[in-house]
Amino acid sequence: MKENFPEFLPYWDSNSENHDLGLIIQMMPFGQYAIDVIKAKNELNIKKIFDFVEFLLLNGDESVQTAITTGFLEHLLHRDPEQIKFSTFIQHLGKNAFQYCRAYDKFTGVRTEGLWEKEKRHK
């Protein structure tokens, strides 16, 4: 992450006391970085973040996939709509991230705006 997102370094450094607590906890600063990028409406970096997320979902081992889903995607879902709106960046979610977010919505009984308006998206 630090190599792909140099702007992320201050977020990582500010969370140094949690670096030994496991991958899911380590995803928290990346989630905050993503929220700030989304709020800034930086489409290029938003796309870059979600391309990276999709890459990790496809190529990471089980612990990486779990960290991305529970430590990152769920973190973002819990910030909708108070801090961010999924509908503003839904087009950047890869197929696996999109499907996970919908499955999480079903699990929690929520219908996050943007995930359900186009039922055929990412099928």
C-alpha positions in Angstrom: 0.0 0.0 0.0 2.8 2.4 0.9 4.4 1.9 -2.5 1.2 2.3 -4.5 -0.2 5.2 -2.5 2.5 7.6 -1.3 -0.2 10.0 0.0 -1.2 7.1 2.4 2.1 7.3 4.4 0.9 9.9 7.0 -2.2 7.7 7.6 0.0 4.7 8.1 2.5 6.5 10.3 -0.3 8.0 12.5 -1.5 4.4 13.3 1.9 3.0 14.2 0.8 1.8 17.6 -1.5 -0.7 15.9 0.9 -2.2 13.4 1.3 -5.4 15.4 -2.4 -6.0 15.9 -3.1 -7.9 12.7 -4.1 -7.2 9.1 -7.7 -6.2 9.8 -6.6 -3.5 12.3 -3.9 -2.4 9.9 -6.6 -1.7 7.2 -8.2 1.0 9.3 -5.8 3.8 8.2 -6.2 2.7 4.6 -10.0 3.0 5.1 -9.6 6.6 6.4 -7.3 7.4 3.5 -9.9 6.1 1.1 -12.6 8.1 2.8 -10.6 11.3 2.5 -9.9 10.6 -1.2 -13.6 9.9 -1.8 -14.6 13.1 0.0 -12.0 15.0 -2.2 -13.7 13.5 -5.3 -10.4 12.5 -6.7 -11.7 10.1 -9.3 -8.3 8.9 -10.5 -7.2 8.0 -7.0 -10.6 6.5 -6.2 -10.3 4.2 -9.2 -6.7 3.4 -8.2 -7.8 2.4 -4.7 -10.5 0.1 -5.9 -8.4 -1.4 -8.6 -5.9 -2.3 -5.8 -8.7 -3.7 -3.6 -9.9 -5.9 -6.5 -6.4 -7.1 -7.1 -6.0 -8.1 -3.5 -9.4 -9.8 -3.5 -8.3 -11.9 -6.5 -4.7 -12.5 -5.6 -4.3 -12.2 -1.9 -4.3 -15.2 0.5 -7.3 -15.8 2.8 -5.9 -13.4 5.5 -5.5 -10.6 3.0 -9.0 -11.1 1.5 -10.5 -11.1 5.0 -8.6 -7.9 5.9 -9.8 -6.2 2.7 -13.4 -7.3 3.1 -13.9 -6.9 6.9 -11.3 -4.2 7.6 -11.8 -2.1 4.5 -15.0 -2.6 2.6 -17.1 -3.0 5.8 -15.5 0.0 7.2 -16.6 2.0 4.2 -20.1 0.6 4.3 -20.4 1.7 7.9 -19.5 5.3 6.9 -22.4 5.5 4.3 -24.2 7.9 4.2 -22.9 10.0 7.1 -19.3 10.5 5.8 -19.4 9.1 2.3 -22.0 7.9 -0.2 -21.4 4.6 -2.1 -23.4 5.9 -5.0 -20.7 8.5 -5.7 -18.0 5.9 -6.3 -19.8 2.6 -7.0 -18.6 2.6 -10.6 -15.1 2.1 -9.4 -15.8 -1.1 -7.4 -14.6 -4.3 -9.1 -16.8 -7.3 -9.4 -15.7 -9.0 -6.3 -15.8 -5.9 -4.1 -19.3 -5.1 -5.4 -20.5 -8.7 -4.8 -19.0 -8.7 -1.3 -20.7 -5.3 -0.4 -24.1 -6.6 -1.6 -23.7 -9.8 0.4 -22.8 -7.8 3.5 -25.9 -5.6 2.9 -28.0 -8.8 2.7 -26.4 -10.1 5.9 -27.0 -6.9 7.8 -30.4 -6.2 6.3 -29.3 -2.9 4.8 -29.7 -1.6 1.2 -26.8 0.8 0.7 -27.7 3.4 -1.9 -25.8 2.6 -5.1 -25.5 -1.1 -4.6 -29.1 -2.0 -5.5 -30.3 0.6 -8.0 -28.9 -1.4 -10.9 -29.7 -5.0 -10.1 -27.8 -6.3 -13.1 -24.5 -4.5 -12.3 -21.4 -6.7 -12.0 -23.2 -10.0 -12.6 
